[in-house]
Amino acid sequence: MRTNLRTRPTRPLTVVRNLGILAHVDAGKTTVTERFLYATGATHKRGEVHDGTTVTDFDPQERKRGITIFAAAVSCDWDGHRINLIDTPGHVDFSDEVERSLRVLDGAIAVFDAVAGVEPQSESVWRQADRHRVPRIAFVNKLDRAGADLDTAVASIRDRLHTVPLVVQLPIGREDGFTGVVDLVRMRALVWGAEGEAYEEGPVPEGLREEAGRRRRLLEETVAELHPGALEEFCAGAALRDATLAAALRDLTREGEGVVVLCGSAYRNRGVEPLLDAVVAYLPSPLDVPAVRGTLGGEVRERAADPAAPFAGLVFKVTSTATGRLTYVRVYAGTIEKGDTVLDATAGRTERVARILRVQADRNTEVDRALAGDIVAVVGPKSARAGATLCAPDAPLVFEPPSVAAPVVSVAVEARRSLDTDKLASALAQLVEEDPSLAVRTDAETGQTVLSGMGELHLEVAVEKIRRAQTLELNVGRPQVAYRETVARGVSGLLYRHVKQEGGAGQFAHVVLDVEPLEAAAGATGGSAEGFVFRSAVTGGRVPQEYVRAVEAGCRDALAEGPLGGHPVTGLRVTLADGATHSKDSSEMAFRTAGRLALREALRTSTMALLEPVIEVTVTVPDSVVGAVLGDLAARRGRVSGSAARAGTSVVTATVPLAELFGYASRLRGRTQGRGTFTTRPTGYAPVPAGVADTLPTR
């Protein structure tokens, strides 16, 4: 039977799938998205990354650089289901875009290169999905490439991601000869023509029947080990029915017990339609995930994905366009209609929804309403930021916002013409509103405006966006890394008395602090995401609880600038050991001031150490230049942690201080005649060697 899937009939839209595409750079995320849109009839021409004609990479910088920079939302219909899809960036500098997207998704497709397998950023986004408990299926892409091997890629998924791969397809042909797949669940062959427009469904080829039978048996055994219902049927009949196997795969995927693995070549349009079928069959709908939780007055409350419930949604992205400000919202509960008034529960103000848009990357279609489970953009809210909760005014609720990573690289930015200074300030404020992983501050000593972000590329993109959108001429300084300071050896029993009397009510606060380093102070550990732990050991009510909280707030104020160079302080534990109050002159303000000044004095007394961001670098180069590359990494204070040979190339993994990586791309291209590539992944902070620390400028 020959099936042309672009004319395949669909049932009425009854179920929604909200999913993201996750992968390393160049694994094929955007191509998979383009093929989804084409196969479902949402587009009538296949866009290509190398031609700059893709729907989701619509920004001029994305098309120029050939990478995804901004998460883009699109929608399509498949087999009676509405699929809301977010194509996420693969570059490490834009991992916060992935974080915000994962916060609102119910499932994801992880795309892997059939030659490279699990790459560094693949591993990073997988861990992000683990944190958000997002069920995934895997697609091993580019099986038509030389050196592609499904089994090797699956082994890397098992070994590096520590999950159970459930392989449901067997390739037909290798490399250039790859033409289709054997569906191990229904034991059928799907073979695509030269143009990939349609597939031919038929029996398993004679030469693959034995191998397909062996792999089907292995799949059944693995599923039976993980799924009680499947185990019962397997033991009773020594085999699983197709329906039982499919149901068990769905349960294991949604519970995170295993990951279904499919394969194909998105560029050649082979394997795309079965992947769409797998999205519908295995990934959850909004009705299949637990009710979303929020807080109200410190009390945890739940909202089910019910269109009749009070409206509640999470803002995960904000963009400014020529036609106005777009606020992207995942509707978790209730219904939102055009003209509704909603409460921004995070900011505590009401907003009016002027329009509701179903987004197709840079295009949109206006709709009258959005129901629970939808992902839409709304026009009207003026101040809602990414992470804000929008809800019904009479049923307030606050959702936990996506986490935002601390910036690690900074550049000074100024307008070349003084007349453009205010215009630049406005553009930077808008930029930070759209991308919370960017930060802007004014240097107290130089008066310069400093823009901070997640990496060199992140800042390059941000600066170029301002130049293009605002037609500004800018001067941009050299990148500077974000150092941290930590306590190497602390102090005990530091006494600080804050006494101030200037007529009327005075200020009195007496605190005694113990300061010590946290274990693994170079990272954000010890029970605090900030690398700071505060506790009180005061007994007998000598310091009331509200004053204890004020001391903690004061200590947090003091963390902004350390004594070595004015860098933020991390990796310490502060204990309020003792204190005293005055019946009239003590106040929360006095104890907050005492806490701030006491910790500053304690840090000056302690032995401090400077920390710098460290990056894991994976370099792929020809075997002939490995020695030169290793020497260059050593000169950059890099420490090689592993190496492997792969088809005439060597893959070297090393940890290198971020400050030493500026300009590395150009240096690597020169040493390898353009044949070398590298990827990076942040690994935290490490102490700066004494000789290097002495040469660094203060903040």
Steps between C-alpha positions, in 0.01 A plus 500: 500500500644838398413790733538864403512662840447856384143405409445265793155561654492628857244464774363801687752659735432342837841479665796737534870416512739765628851393417846637439787396276823463700850427371860600455593755233466356146324180608205601280239652734387770261492261204279262700268792579487601132413146395226485762343816358526367146369151578199642683416746223579806713749608231508420129874514446781341698722765655874437527743632762783544249273704271370721782140406414384331820185612679635494855843654432344820374727751672768646266776400743376139509501481122841663477661274761307185407403423861191534715535790744146570617242237598223514239147365541300345216180297480384224267227234486567128473259209512237692698748661736621858538878503543650813654871479431791707631829483308766574763861620457782246515785735589602510865485882509124481454424227753269738688270501195485122536434530874203733454358279225530178700310664784181506290534178297335165560743299287804526276684341211875466556682497166840329471751486216538139384875552460582701812240349738457689827696826483573741788200730454276197440596389850437845645150539358420143603586588861285812472208283388569264790467788746163594355393133474412540134437163326706451185529288192826488303561539127836385362537726198731510196512124442589578139841643601828315459586329827140507631417212730179463701640252751799722586272801549266295720795377708603863563143580609512213747849572631503880514138579582447208737161411361350185349472536119201315354589466131182456294650523150767325294660687205464362149832563328810686623637848435419602138297182466264587787147485357265419787436331832351185642228580755572249779170567678278409204766295317470678167737676262469868406701595190520853358548598139784712368327830583363382834148618411329173596589165646423148389370274777566130465635186663841488663766430232617141489859590583397685818233264638733310731664818631162673540367200692802503729464871569127471557569227756764716671254793510231280656741369765614852593143629522390199707779569751370855551121470465297272735208457257730408214693260724182313587407448135859420403527228763163354406564480127873565454411791268316831500211601278557813293236691698652399833847602386379838376308568822802403712730726294258787557493440877879469529554818297257706704638371830859566391601135540631472145535689173356379171762526223414556134731572208512660160633784287300820539686671214394226260153490657536137610360402836310824567142368485565207739659754737179705490302184570728429797438851637128432502533142626757535777535860621242633747221748440421771757241261640766236568732713714439579868300811585721807507592635842515860614502690826268750660600656829757225555238227447552253213202467266435294188326582173390226265515535120128577484361771268225564756745567787616853589755625248870459586798526266877549510688757292814335359610744232458867414590657166463845348388516139415776257132450582537493878607298800430126488467309826524123454282306744449134578138467610495243779137534611179672395430708191627839395302710253568815306408801713545320834661672797764283664711538811878501479532326836877541506488880466161543669333698219220436254546495123258491208534241223445688175576211262583130511730360232584149390866538410679355201855627568494859366144470369179472697130442471253675727261281700216589736603279791757255631422198714689304763798331334549768233817698435419842356623858488290781641510870421407749769701430817748785542722380784480119523851355496619148422411289804190703591171330582184626328176386661136584561476805732254319729715185522863614548786253483877528457701236310867438560690687227777345288844529655742753351873426485747764616688676215869413463627743234472879481577776251489877533254658253464866412342704224749672271287814500404647837158585355429125476571423868135502604405295194762239593374484860146438376619231257698322772200505735285343228768241429517390865121483514500259206798294620529469882841331465642839400579761765587869480678704766694824526859471618529718811861597431505560123134588442493254207193299413586130533300228322538146640395169347569128469787513252675685217243395241212596728638853536585528130141414411361746757718787380423429136129491579522852647702628206254361248174582677594845626743600223753596766874534461664339804841466658540159664783413738690174525313215674569461871409191703290510817731404786380399846661515843476233767617433853805273521538531878238676709478667840310423820344724759520825305313754711341806346303768681291743299409799717370827363339784694408827331202621701172315532495125447848360448634180345646213699601156384758263640594189299766229521574312176686182414608476133630182340534362146242263357612162377582518129493878528582537133145391413155599613460220752430452867123520469488841336476584132705814575787334689392672821354343814383696804392357832441625853645341812363765737322357804278641768330748269792741519430601139132485391422305184412809295844645582666170401338530157623859480857388576475240221376768258792723599746217442354443154547871429870462588546216249474742208862616533794306642822644643736369229367684199138589562371175345191317635572262789390135501579173677465598866296415807414773750378422852345758727662380823373764740357849523330755716216749464388827652144539623445826308772545239511156336323455168509282191683778313767518772559123493508493120765772506692312768486177300631671185785682672592205722534262204704754305740524791507121537586457131785751531630299793458160331736341250328547164550330164406612149289268282468500121246329270631176350380348174513143372624516141459214254730547199475288184808525276690296240749254650791685338457814711411350839839589647468868407146517638604338829786748533265791439256370764785467750606859429144604583525331842290211373497157661431211263250255647461258211558424134360258245567406138219510247546430126820696438422769756571540868255628758670671794314605815654756734400747769616853426445833681246707309735799502747301287247406231440841348608482136546121512276438198727701270815342646363149454400566139850626429673200658278247321452672160133542583443129573483523880181557698426537868206518738482626856304427816524698827611291798505755783772700670856413604769687700721737303874421539677755719728625223207560268276656767757774564473620139120523483321836514246576772136532415 
